[in-house]
């Protein structure tokens, strides 16, 4: 990594340093994050190929809404008015109005049989006590249900148990060079099943702009590695014009966080969940990555780029379509052979 670090360690801070080079330095971008000291992002290349991250890539710690993307008016924004943070776990919290209620056989972390004197059954997505506090409950983890959280517009505090994604990444991450799949991401500490890892960030653009970028890409299929449609709540018949319009997309190719470098796997250890804060912004929901199994430190982090699109699996066995598909290199036992 000498070529990538030379400018940072020998030139930055000097009067003759090029301001543009300083602004484009990945190390400076990472070190500017408020979480850097406690939860650093590191970059290593031990393969000997001398590769560095793309020079035109910029690290960001929040998504950037591009011009032309519609946003909700302030008059439509609202948060919960829970008097106590603990109330944000139950159906009385307005943020949970659209969360599916728990079934009688769902797991619960309080232990023991319920007394009729206890508060209403929990409705939020997380365990609330013990070693699993803040981790997704089994019902949610095994589904593709969206997650609804409290947010900055709510009366509850920043310590509210229903603000897991809101509080941000809680583990350090390392971007590393793989032997055969470019860059990848791993974590230097153990990650537990159900634990929030990080969000997928990028530039939020209109569907028309996303298609323009696909068309302009030298390899259009490669562009789809970085574009993710925020279509979880898209409904052309919705009375909400923001949800009825073509869904916006997140482009992480040129600006994103470390998860931009997470590789695909047909047998992944993470999954993306749609996370909603203010309900007025459902069309610009977060893409939150959670561990769907225990992940030992140092193991590569992966997710399925086409999770939920089972109909594409049949295409991998259709010779007429295989020639136009992107080959999968995950190498797992359940590899489908192609991405799309």
CORMO-V876343 format. One record per backbone hydrogen bond with DSSP energy under -0.5 kcal/mol. CO is the residue of the C=O (numbers start at 1). NH is the residue of the N-H. E is the energy in kcal/mol with one decimal. If there is no record, write none. Layout:
co=CO nh=NH e=E
co=CO nh=NH e=E
This chain:
co=1 nh=4 e=-0.5
co=1 nh=5 e=-1.9
co=2 nh=6 e=-2.0
co=5 nh=9 e=-2.6
co=6 nh=10 e=-2.0
co=7 nh=11 e=-1.8
co=7 nh=12 e=-1.2
co=8 nh=12 e=-0.5
co=11 nh=14 e=-2.0
co=14 nh=17 e=-1.9
co=17 nh=19 e=-0.6
co=18 nh=22 e=-2.1
co=19 nh=23 e=-2.3
co=20 nh=24 e=-1.6
co=22 nh=25 e=-1.1
co=25 nh=29 e=-2.1
co=26 nh=30 e=-2.4
co=27 nh=31 e=-2.4
co=28 nh=32 e=-1.1
co=30 nh=33 e=-1.5
co=33 nh=36 e=-1.8
co=35 nh=39 e=-3.4
co=40 nh=42 e=-0.5
co=40 nh=173 e=-1.4
co=42 nh=175 e=-3.2
co=44 nh=177 e=-1.1
co=54 nh=57 e=-1.8
co=58 nh=256 e=-1.8
co=63 nh=65 e=-0.5
co=64 nh=66 e=-0.6
co=64 nh=204 e=-3.2
co=66 nh=69 e=-1.6
co=68 nh=70 e=-0.6
co=73 nh=76 e=-1.8
co=74 nh=77 e=-1.4
co=80 nh=155 e=-2.3
co=84 nh=87 e=-1.4
co=85 nh=88 e=-1.6
co=86 nh=89 e=-1.4
co=87 nh=90 e=-1.6
co=89 nh=123 e=-2.7
co=89 nh=124 e=-1.4
co=90 nh=93 e=-2.3
co=93 nh=96 e=-1.7
co=94 nh=97 e=-1.6
co=96 nh=99 e=-1.6
co=103 nh=106 e=-1.6
co=115 nh=118 e=-1.9
co=121 nh=91 e=-0.5
co=122 nh=102 e=-0.6
co=125 nh=137 e=-2.8
co=127 nh=134 e=-2.5
co=129 nh=132 e=-0.6
co=130 nh=133 e=-1.6
co=132 nh=135 e=-2.5
co=135 nh=127 e=-2.6
co=137 nh=140 e=-0.7
co=137 nh=141 e=-2.6
co=138 nh=142 e=-2.1
co=140 nh=143 e=-1.9
co=147 nh=149 e=-0.5
co=147 nh=276 e=-3.4
co=151 nh=154 e=-2.1
co=157 nh=160 e=-1.7
co=160 nh=163 e=-1.1
co=162 nh=150 e=-2.1
co=163 nh=167 e=-1.4
co=164 nh=168 e=-0.6
co=165 nh=168 e=-1.2
co=173 nh=42 e=-2.1
co=174 nh=176 e=-0.5
co=174 nh=186 e=-2.4
co=175 nh=44 e=-2.6
co=176 nh=178 e=-0.5
co=176 nh=184 e=-2.9
co=182 nh=178 e=-3.3
co=184 nh=176 e=-2.4
co=185 nh=301 e=-3.3
co=186 nh=174 e=-3.0
co=187 nh=298 e=-3.0
co=191 nh=295 e=-3.1
co=192 nh=195 e=-2.2
co=194 nh=136 e=-2.7
co=195 nh=291 e=-2.5
co=198 nh=289 e=-2.9
co=199 nh=201 e=-0.7
co=202 nh=64 e=-2.1
co=202 nh=204 e=-0.6
co=203 nh=205 e=-0.7
co=203 nh=251 e=-2.7
co=204 nh=66 e=-2.5
co=205 nh=249 e=-2.8
co=206 nh=210 e=-2.2
co=207 nh=211 e=-2.2
co=208 nh=212 e=-2.1
co=209 nh=213 e=-2.2
co=210 nh=214 e=-2.0
co=211 nh=215 e=-2.7
co=212 nh=216 e=-1.8
co=213 nh=217 e=-1.0
co=214 nh=217 e=-0.6
co=218 nh=220 e=-0.5
co=219 nh=222 e=-0.8
co=219 nh=223 e=-1.3
co=220 nh=224 e=-1.0
co=222 nh=225 e=-1.6
co=223 nh=226 e=-1.7
co=223 nh=227 e=-0.9
co=226 nh=252 e=-1.8
co=228 nh=250 e=-2.7
co=229 nh=231 e=-1.4
co=231 nh=234 e=-0.9
co=235 nh=238 e=-2.4
co=239 nh=241 e=-0.7
co=240 nh=243 e=-1.0
co=240 nh=244 e=-1.8
co=241 nh=245 e=-1.3
co=243 nh=235 e=-2.4
co=248 nh=230 e=-3.0
co=249 nh=205 e=-2.9
co=249 nh=251 e=-0.5
co=250 nh=228 e=-2.0
co=250 nh=252 e=-0.6
co=251 nh=203 e=-2.7
co=254 nh=58 e=-2.1
co=256 nh=60 e=-2.3
co=257 nh=260 e=-1.6
co=258 nh=261 e=-1.9
co=259 nh=262 e=-1.6
co=263 nh=303 e=-1.4
co=265 nh=268 e=-0.6
co=269 nh=292 e=-2.0
co=269 nh=293 e=-0.7
co=270 nh=304 e=-0.5
co=271 nh=290 e=-2.3
co=273 nh=288 e=-2.8
co=274 nh=147 e=-3.2
co=275 nh=286 e=-2.6
co=276 nh=149 e=-2.9
co=278 nh=281 e=-2.2
co=279 nh=282 e=-1.3
co=281 nh=284 e=-2.0
co=282 nh=285 e=-0.9
co=286 nh=275 e=-2.2
co=286 nh=288 e=-0.7
co=287 nh=200 e=-2.6
co=288 nh=273 e=-2.8
co=288 nh=290 e=-0.5
co=289 nh=197 e=-3.0
co=289 nh=198 e=-1.0
co=290 nh=271 e=-2.1
co=291 nh=194 e=-3.2
co=294 nh=296 e=-0.5
co=295 nh=191 e=-2.6
co=296 nh=299 e=-2.0
co=299 nh=187 e=-0.6
co=301 nh=263 e=-0.7
co=302 nh=269 e=-0.7
co=302 nh=270 e=-1.2
co=303 nh=265 e=-1.1
co=303 nh=305 e=-0.7
co=304 nh=307 e=-1.5
co=306 nh=309 e=-2.2
co=308 nh=310 e=-0.8
co=309 nh=312 e=-1.8
co=310 nh=313 e=-1.7
co=310 nh=314 e=-0.5
co=311 nh=314 e=-0.5
co=311 nh=315 e=-0.6
co=312 nh=316 e=-0.8
co=313 nh=316 e=-0.6
co=314 nh=317 e=-1.6
co=315 nh=318 e=-1.8
co=317 nh=319 e=-0.7
co=318 nh=321 e=-1.9
co=318 nh=322 e=-1.9
co=319 nh=323 e=-0.8
co=321 nh=324 e=-1.3
co=322 nh=325 e=-1.6
co=325 nh=327 e=-0.5
co=326 nh=339 e=-3.7
co=332 nh=335 e=-1.6
co=337 nh=328 e=-2.1
